[in-house]
């Protein structure tokens, strides 16, 4: 099997400035995802997709294959994830002169995964004969029980979501996408912009490995956890 790992890291960031290369325990954030990908020993090739020459050089320094800069039209605030990964796949197949069977994307801003998570997610993907996989963790706040909205200046349960529940434990089980691991079959990635297909499966991770950096507070939590467990995150 030819398995491509993509690590996507653009230069712009609205919530946390330059978060992809924020320094965490003396290393840029992207370092941890690159090293996890390498430690998994799963991939034929690991490539970085970025519009930034600085990130390009950092990625190359820590072991990714860096041979193209992402075009600006794929580095905007509203650019979706899938077109970026599809572009990386097409560029990689031209560069390596081979076809990849599967594509695994690891998000830089969710750096608490273990290499074994990558391996287990891929194993589940293959065993379930899925078309795509997304990593998740159990939702802390169940929307069937907790979500409310304001209508005519009154707060009420969200329409069409809330059902008549007396206890949180009775709500349907739901998960949060933790933005850590995504997997596709090649033909699915090339033809669809949806994360969810008829044969999409999930890989569930614990909450302590599922923090995705959206705010400076998230970043501080990541810094604390990596420093506290440095042996687990330095390879």
C-alpha positions in Angstrom: 0.0 0.0 0.0 1.1 3.5 -0.8 -0.1 5.8 2.1 0.4 9.6 1.9 0.4 11.7 5.0 -0.5 15.4 4.6 0.3 18.0 7.2 -1.4 21.3 6.2 -0.2 24.5 7.8 -1.0 27.9 6.3 0.5 31.2 7.5 -2.6 33.1 8.4 -4.6 32.5 11.6 -7.4 34.6 13.0 -7.9 33.2 16.5 -4.2 32.6 17.5 -1.5 34.4 15.5 0.9 32.1 13.8 -0.4 29.2 15.9 1.1 26.5 13.6 4.6 27.5 14.6 3.9 28.8 18.1 6.8 27.7 20.4 5.8 24.8 22.7 8.5 23.5 25.0 11.2 25.1 22.7 9.8 23.5 19.6 7.4 24.9 17.0 3.9 23.4 17.3 4.2 21.7 13.9 7.2 19.6 15.2 5.0 17.4 17.3 2.7 16.3 14.4 5.6 15.7 12.1 7.4 13.5 14.7 4.1 11.6 15.5 3.7 10.9 11.8 7.3 9.6 11.5 7.1 7.6 14.7 4.0 5.8 13.4 6.1 4.2 10.6 2.9 4.0 8.6 3.5 6.3 5.7 5.2 6.0 2.3 5.7 9.7 2.2 4.9 12.7 4.6 4.4 16.0 2.8 3.7 19.5 4.1 1.2 21.9 2.4 1.8 25.5 3.2 1.8 28.9 1.6 4.6 30.1 4.0 8.3 29.8 3.1 9.1 29.9 6.8 6.8 27.0 7.6 8.1 25.2 4.5 11.7 25.4 5.8 10.6 24.3 9.3 8.7 21.3 7.9 11.7 20.3 5.9 14.0 20.7 8.9 12.0 18.2 11.0 11.5 15.6 8.3 8.6 16.3 6.0 9.0 16.3 2.2 8.6 19.9 1.1 8.6 20.5 -2.6 5.7 22.9 -3.3 4.1 26.0 -1.9 0.3 26.1 -1.6 -1.3 28.6 -4.1 -2.9 31.6 -2.5 -6.4 30.7 -3.6 -6.1 27.6 -1.3 -4.7 29.6 1.7 -7.7 31.9 2.4 -9.7 32.1 5.7 -12.7 30.3 4.2 -10.8 27.7 2.2 -12.0 24.2 3.1 -9.8 21.4 4.3 -10.5 18.9 1.6 -9.5 21.0 -1.5 -6.2 21.7 0.2 -5.5 18.0 0.9 -6.7 17.0 -2.6 -4.2 19.5 -4.1 -1.4 18.0 -1.9 -2.3 14.6 -3.2 -2.2 15.7 -6.8 1.1 17.5 -6.4 2.6 14.4 -4.5 1.5 12.0 -7.2 3.2 14.1 -9.8 6.3 14.6 -7.7 6.8 10.9 -6.7 5.4 9.5 -10.0 3.1 7.0 -8.2 -0.5 6.6 -7.1 -1.4 6.7 -3.4 -4.0 4.3 -2.2 -4.9 6.1 1.0 -4.4 9.7 2.4 -4.1 10.5 6.1 -4.2 14.1 7.2 -2.9 15.1 10.6 -3.9 18.5 11.9 -1.1 20.6 13.4 -3.4 22.3 15.9 -4.4 19.0 17.5 -1.0 17.8 18.6 -1.8 15.5 21.6 -2.4 12.4 19.6 0.0 9.5 20.1 1.6 7.6 17.2 -0.4 4.6 18.2 -3.6 6.6 17.6 -2.6 7.0 14.0 -1.9 3.3 13.6 -5.1 2.2 15.3 -7.2 4.7 13.3 -5.8 3.3 10.1 -6.3 -0.3 11.2 -10.0 0.4 12.0 -10.4 2.2 8.6 -9.1 -0.9 6.8 -11.0 -3.5 8.9 -14.3 -1.7 8.5 -13.7 -1.2 4.7 -14.6 2.5 5.1 -14.4 5.3 2.6 -13.3 7.9 5.1 -12.5 8.2 8.8 -12.7 11.1 11.3 -11.2 11.1 14.8 -13.6 12.1 17.6 -14.0 12.2 21.3 -17.2 12.0 23.4 -18.9 15.3 23.6 -18.7 17.0 27.0 -22.0 18.9 26.3 -24.7 16.9 24.7 -26.7 19.2 22.3 -29.8 17.2 22.8 -29.8 18.2 26.4 -27.8 21.4 26.7 -28.4 23.5 23.6 -30.7 26.5 23.9 -31.5 29.5 21.7 -33.1 32.9 22.0 -36.5 33.3 20.2 -38.6 36.5 20.6 -36.4 37.5 23.5 -37.0 34.2 25.3 -34.6 31.4 25.8 -35.9 28.0 24.7 -34.5 24.6 23.7 -33.1 24.5 20.2 -35.9 23.7 17.7 -35.6 20.3 15.9 -32.7 19.2 18.1 -34.0 19.0 21.6 -36.2 16.2 22.6 -38.1 15.7 25.8 -35.3 14.5 28.1 -35.3 14.5 31.9 -31.7 13.4 32.3 -28.5 14.0 30.3 -27.8 10.3 30.5 -30.9 9.6 28.4 -29.8 11.8 25.5 -28.5 10.1 22.3 -24.7 9.5 22.3 -22.8 12.2 20.4 -19.2 13.0 19.6 -17.1 16.0 18.9 -14.7 16.0 15.9 -11.3 16.6 17.4 -9.5 17.7 14.2 -6.7 15.2 14.8 -6.8 12.4 12.2 -8.6 12.2 8.9 -8.4 9.3 6.4 -9.7 8.8 2.9 -9.5 6.3 0.1 -8.0 8.1 -2.9 -11.0 8.0 -5.2 -13.2 9.4 -2.4 -10.9 12.3 -1.7 -10.7 13.1 -5.4 -14.4 13.2 -6.1 -16.1 14.6 -3.0 -15.8 17.7 -0.8 -17.8 16.1 2.1 -16.2 14.6 5.2 -19.2 12.3 5.6 -19.8 9.4 3.1 -22.0 6.4 3.2 -19.1 4.4 4.7 -17.6 6.9 7.1 -16.3 5.5 10.4 -14.9 7.2 13.5 -11.9 6.6 15.7 -12.6 7.6 19.3 -9.9 9.3 21.3 -9.9 10.3 25.0 -10.6 13.9 25.9 -7.1 14.5 27.2 -5.7 13.8 23.7 -8.4 15.7 21.8 -7.7 19.4 22.4 -7.7 21.4 19.2 -6.2 24.9 19.4 -8.8 27.6 18.6 -7.9 30.1 21.3 -4.9 31.3 23.2 -6.3 29.5 26.2 -6.3 26.2 24.2 -2.6 26.9 23.4 -1.7 27.4 27.0 -3.4 24.1 27.9 -1.4 22.4 25.2 1.8 23.9 26.4 1.1 22.7 30.0 0.2 19.2 29.0 3.2 18.7 26.6 5.6 20.0 29.2 4.0 17.8 31.9 4.3 14.7 29.7 7.4 15.7 27.7 8.7 12.1 27.3 5.5 11.2 25.4 5.8 14.0 23.0 9.6 14.2 22.3 10.8 11.7 19.8 
